[in-house]
Amino acid sequence: MRASRLLSVLLLLQNRGRMTAEELADELEVSVRTVYRDIESLSAAGVPVYAERGRAGGYRLLDGYRTRLTGLTGEEAQSLPLAGLPDAAAELGLGTVLTAAQLKLYAALPDELRSRAGKVAERFVLDVPGWFRGIESLPLLADVAQAVWDSRRVSVRYRRWDNSETNRLLEPLGLILKAGNWYLAAHCEGAIRTYRVSRILSLEPGAVFERPAGFDLTAYWREWSEQFERRMYPRVAVVRLSPLGRDLVPFYLGAVGARALRECRDVPDEDGWLRVELPVEPGAPALGELLRFGPELQVLEPADLRDQVAAAVGRMGAFYG
């Protein structure tokens, strides 16, 4: 463990130049005192690292010194697919491992390519969660991920959507991060199903199982997502949308509404209003979704939904005289 950390200190200084003890400690998630000891160990081993005093000071390597001791460990290689998702890697317990892997890759690059890679990191950020919500903090996520990696059965206590609890024996096949939420694809009772990790209340690992031959996590998630959308939006509302209403569709109805708008083949009328077929949820949720648009949307069909919207608008109007 300490040898790996010493190499990380060396690669940090090689890739970033001058760094303070506090910056090194933050990167490696250790104390400043540990950094001091590591610097002394590197110096004793003949690495030309020296300290610069003053407010802008810190540790740096002698100009021109480079190491090619950059071999990846097994864990570091496994973390590379998460290179663009540092928060997700941290949730899975791979944050420091991913950092070490990236440092080794940077160190192995020629100067020109390392400069280009650095520019990308300076100019682009991938932020997965939507606004006003963060990635879930899940104490069991690392255990679930380990079960996925080891192909090990788990006995879980799970909270359903109606808040009732059930016990399940799962064969974990893969993890998916969707809009800040983690989902587990797992084989259970003869079928592959999807479970929200935040609803797993307890977990006990069991025996190793054999993964289904040819299972494709990406293809499974794509098909499951499409089926989920069809279940969530079984009805179609024919509406008229003003220009402002069309701009509001992606915000109020998300990707499903935005896709319906893109696939619409009608053209706006002389007042700029467009006839669109929007997928909607059943029952009360559909009414709430459509009322959000206010006067920028008019429901044409089906008749029962049009009547519900009209009645709701009438009651709202009565509130204001």
C-alpha positions, 0 to 999 in steps of 0.5 A: 500500500505504501509503495503504491502511495509513494509512486502516486506522489512521484507521478503527481509531482511529475504530471502537475509540477509544484504541489503543496503538502496539503494538495498532495494530502487531499489527492491521496486522502492521507494526512499532511504528516504522512506526506512529509514522511513520503517525501523523505522516503522518496528523497532517501531513495534517490528521487530528486524532490525538493521543497520551495519555501514561501507562500507560492512554494511546495514540492517539485521534482528536479527539472527534466527528471521523469520516471517510467515506472508506471505499470497499472495494477489489476484494480487500476485497469478495472477502474479505467472505464469510469475515467470520465465519472470520478464521482461514480468511481468514488461511490463504488470505492474506486476513487483513489484507484482511478486517480492512480491509474490516470496518473500512470497513463498521463506519465506514460504519454509523450509530452505533446499527447500529455499536453493535449489530454491536459487541455481536455481535462481543463476545458470539459466536465461531465456532470451526470446528475440533473439539476437540484439533485445529486448522486445518491449516497449509498452505503451498500453500493460498494458491496453490491459492486463487489458482488457484481464483480465476483459473480456472487449471489446476494440475499437482500431485503428490498423496499418496493415502490409501495414501501412494502419490504420483501426478501430476494435472492439475486444474481447480480449482473451489472450496475447502471448509473442513470440521472444520478441514480444507481440501478442493479440488473440481476437474475431473480426467479428465472428472469433478469430484473432491475432493482434500484440500489437505494431500495436495498436495505440489507445485503448478505453475500452468498455462493458464486454463480455462473453468469449467463453466456452472452449477457449484454448489459448495454443491450439489456438496459436499452430494452428495459428502458424502452419497456419502462417508458411504455409502461410509464406512458401508456396514453397519448394526449393530442395537444396544441402547443404555443411556441413557448409551450414547445420550449417548455416540453423538454423541461416539463416532460423530459426526454419522452416529450422532447422525442415526441416533439422531434418526431412530430410531422405537423407544421405550426398554424398561422398563430405559431401553435403546433399539434403534437401527440404527447405520451402521458402517464395514466390518471392524475399524473397526466393531469398534473403534467399538462396543467404545468403548461398553463395557457401554453397548451390546449388538450384536444384528445382524448375527451375525458382528459380534455374534460379533466383539464377544463374542470381543473382550470375552472376550479382554479379560476374560482379561487381567484374570482 
